[in-house]
Amino acid sequence: MSQAATLRQPRPLVLADLIPGALARDVLLVAGGAGFVGLLAQIAVHLPGTPVPITGQTLGVLLIGAAYGWKRAATTIALYAALGVAGVPWFAGGGSGYAGASFGYIAGFLLAATAAGALAERGADRTILRSLPAMLLAELIIYGVGMTWLGLYADLTFAQTVEKGLVPFLLGDAVKAALAAGLLPAAWALTGRR
């Protein structure tokens, strides 16, 4: 490829942009990403005192958001949520539908993945110092929507909602955010295209 052709190619916004074949790539990424989140949802640990399990979904949402960019990430999580509501048993523990205490967190995944994707398109996924705040912000969005749904669904006070919908998950989600914040810059480093 000539130097002029190389200069005209746009800089990839997110990792997914490095894969050739726009439409086919996007369809495969969206379908595969929804399946990936569904698979991670099966890693579920039910804790006493809360109707919301600890799952691997959050890690998948953070990674997909930042690696895909906001449009593909939003489409991926919307597909995951829509198929789960329609009956595909890939929510936590093989669940489906929207009538559950943890569905608010799934709704929060859509906004969180979109936010992580938008921030990644602005370079927030290129270094750990920029990636970690983006991942933490995405998790705050998940908590905001998830806890609101949980409180309304289970008729909890604010203190009860924090106790059942936030406190048990802080340590695990901090680890997931740190993992995502490290994996994304590492993936960029491997491509040599930061």
C-alpha positions as CSV (number, residue, x, y, z in Angstrom):
1,M,0.0,0.0,0.0
2,S,1.3,3.4,-0.9
3,Q,2.1,6.0,1.8
4,A,-0.7,8.3,0.3
5,A,-3.2,5.4,0.6
6,T,-2.1,4.8,4.2
7,L,-2.5,8.5,5.1
8,R,-6.1,8.6,3.7
9,Q,-7.3,5.7,5.8
10,P,-9.2,7.0,8.8
11,R,-7.8,6.2,12.2
12,P,-9.8,3.4,13.9
13,L,-12.0,4.8,16.6
14,V,-12.4,1.5,18.5
15,L,-10.9,-2.0,18.3
16,A,-13.8,-3.3,16.2
17,D,-12.9,-0.9,13.5
18,L,-9.7,-2.8,12.8
19,I,-11.7,-5.8,11.5
20,P,-12.4,-5.5,7.8
21,G,-15.8,-6.0,6.1
22,A,-18.1,-3.4,7.6
23,L,-21.6,-4.9,7.3
24,A,-20.6,-8.6,7.8
25,R,-18.2,-7.6,10.6
26,D,-20.9,-5.6,12.4
27,V,-23.6,-8.3,12.1
28,L,-21.1,-10.9,13.4
29,L,-19.9,-8.6,16.2
30,V,-23.4,-7.8,17.4
31,A,-24.6,-11.4,17.3
32,G,-21.4,-12.7,18.9
33,G,-21.4,-9.9,21.5
34,A,-25.0,-10.7,22.6
35,G,-24.0,-14.3,22.9
36,F,-20.9,-13.4,24.8
37,V,-22.9,-11.4,27.4
38,G,-25.5,-14.2,27.6
39,L,-22.7,-16.7,28.3
40,L,-21.1,-14.5,30.9
41,A,-24.6,-14.2,32.6
42,Q,-24.4,-17.9,33.3
43,I,-21.5,-17.2,35.6
44,A,-23.9,-16.3,38.5
45,V,-23.4,-16.4,42.2
46,H,-26.5,-15.9,44.3
47,L,-25.8,-14.1,47.6
48,P,-28.0,-14.3,50.7
49,G,-30.0,-11.2,51.3
50,T,-30.2,-9.9,47.8
51,P,-32.3,-11.0,44.8
52,V,-29.7,-9.8,42.4
53,P,-26.9,-12.3,41.6
54,I,-23.2,-11.5,40.9
55,T,-22.6,-12.3,37.2
56,G,-19.9,-11.9,34.6
57,Q,-22.3,-9.8,32.5
58,T,-20.9,-6.5,33.6
59,L,-17.4,-7.4,32.4
60,G,-18.9,-8.3,29.0
61,V,-20.8,-5.0,28.8
62,L,-17.7,-2.9,29.6
63,L,-15.6,-4.8,27.1
64,I,-18.2,-4.7,24.3
65,G,-19.0,-1.0,25.0
66,A,-15.4,0.1,24.6
67,A,-14.3,-2.3,21.9
68,Y,-17.3,-1.9,19.7
69,G,-18.1,1.9,19.9
70,W,-21.4,3.3,20.9
71,K,-23.6,2.2,18.0
72,R,-22.5,-1.4,17.8
73,A,-22.5,-1.7,21.6
74,A,-26.0,-0.2,21.9
75,T,-27.2,-2.6,19.2
76,T,-25.5,-5.6,20.8
77,I,-27.0,-5.0,24.3
78,A,-30.4,-4.1,22.8
79,L,-30.4,-7.4,21.0
80,Y,-29.3,-9.3,24.1
81,A,-32.1,-7.6,26.2
82,A,-34.8,-8.0,23.5
83,L,-34.1,-11.7,22.9
84,G,-33.9,-12.3,26.7
85,V,-37.3,-10.5,27.2
86,A,-38.7,-12.6,24.3
87,G,-37.7,-15.8,26.1
88,V,-34.1,-16.7,25.2
89,P,-32.9,-18.1,28.6
90,W,-29.6,-16.2,28.7
91,F,-30.1,-13.8,31.6
92,A,-28.5,-14.7,34.9
93,G,-29.0,-18.4,35.7
94,G,-30.9,-19.1,32.5
95,G,-33.6,-16.6,33.2
96,S,-35.6,-14.6,30.7
97,G,-38.4,-12.0,30.6
98,Y,-38.4,-8.6,32.3
99,A,-40.4,-9.3,35.4
100,G,-37.5,-9.7,37.8
101,A,-35.6,-7.8,40.4
102,S,-32.4,-7.7,38.4
103,F,-33.9,-6.6,35.0
104,G,-33.1,-2.9,35.8
105,Y,-29.4,-3.8,35.7
106,I,-29.9,-5.3,32.2
107,A,-31.6,-2.1,31.1
108,G,-28.6,-0.2,32.6
109,F,-26.3,-2.3,30.5
110,L,-27.6,-0.6,27.4
111,L,-26.9,2.9,28.6
112,A,-23.5,1.8,30.1
113,A,-22.3,0.1,27.0
114,T,-23.4,3.1,24.9
115,A,-21.5,5.5,27.3
116,A,-18.4,3.3,27.3
117,G,-18.5,3.1,23.5
118,A,-18.8,6.9,23.1
119,L,-15.9,7.4,25.5
120,A,-13.8,4.8,23.7
121,E,-14.4,6.6,20.4
122,R,-12.8,9.6,22.0
123,G,-9.7,7.6,23.0
124,A,-10.7,6.5,26.6
125,D,-9.8,2.9,25.9
126,R,-6.1,3.6,24.8
127,T,-4.5,3.9,28.3
128,I,-5.3,2.5,31.7
129,L,-5.5,6.0,33.2
130,R,-8.1,7.0,30.7
131,S,-9.9,3.7,30.5
132,L,-10.5,3.1,34.3
133,P,-12.7,6.3,34.7
134,A,-14.7,5.3,31.7
135,M,-15.3,1.8,33.1
136,L,-16.3,3.2,36.5
137,L,-18.7,5.7,34.9
138,A,-20.3,2.8,32.9
139,E,-20.7,0.9,36.2
140,L,-22.3,3.9,37.9
141,I,-24.8,4.0,35.1
142,I,-25.6,0.3,35.6
143,Y,-26.1,0.9,39.3
144,G,-28.2,3.9,38.8
145,V,-30.7,2.2,36.5
146,G,-30.5,-1.2,38.3
147,M,-31.0,0.1,41.8
148,T,-33.9,2.3,40.7
149,W,-35.7,-0.7,39.2
150,L,-34.8,-2.9,42.2
151,G,-36.1,-0.4,44.6
152,L,-39.4,0.0,42.8
153,Y,-39.8,-3.7,41.9
154,A,-39.2,-4.9,45.5
155,D,-40.7,-1.8,47.2
156,L,-37.5,-1.1,49.1
157,T,-36.4,2.0,50.9
158,F,-33.4,3.8,49.6
159,A,-31.2,2.3,52.4
160,Q,-32.5,-1.2,51.6
161,T,-31.9,-0.7,47.9
162,V,-28.3,0.3,48.6
163,E,-27.8,-2.6,50.9
164,K,-29.3,-5.2,48.5
165,G,-28.4,-3.6,45.1
166,L,-25.0,-1.9,45.6
167,V,-22.9,-2.9,48.6
168,P,-22.6,-6.7,47.8
169,F,-21.3,-5.9,44.3
170,L,-18.8,-3.1,44.8
171,L,-15.7,-5.2,45.2
172,G,-16.5,-7.6,42.3
173,D,-17.4,-4.7,40.0
174,A,-14.3,-2.8,40.9
175,V,-12.3,-5.9,39.8
176,K,-14.3,-6.1,36.6
177,A,-13.7,-2.4,35.8
178,A,-10.0,-2.8,36.5
179,L,-9.8,-5.9,34.3
180,A,-11.6,-4.2,31.4
181,A,-9.5,-1.0,31.9
182,G,-6.3,-3.2,31.6
183,L,-7.5,-5.4,28.7
184,L,-8.5,-2.7,26.3
185,P,-5.2,-0.8,26.3
186,A,-3.4,-4.1,26.1
187,A,-5.4,-5.1,23.1
188,W,-4.5,-1.7,21.5
189,A,-0.9,-2.2,22.3
190,L,-1.0,-5.6,20.5
191,T,-2.3,-4.0,17.4
192,G,0.4,-1.5,17.3
193,R,-2.1,1.2,16.3
194,R,-2.7,3.3,19.5
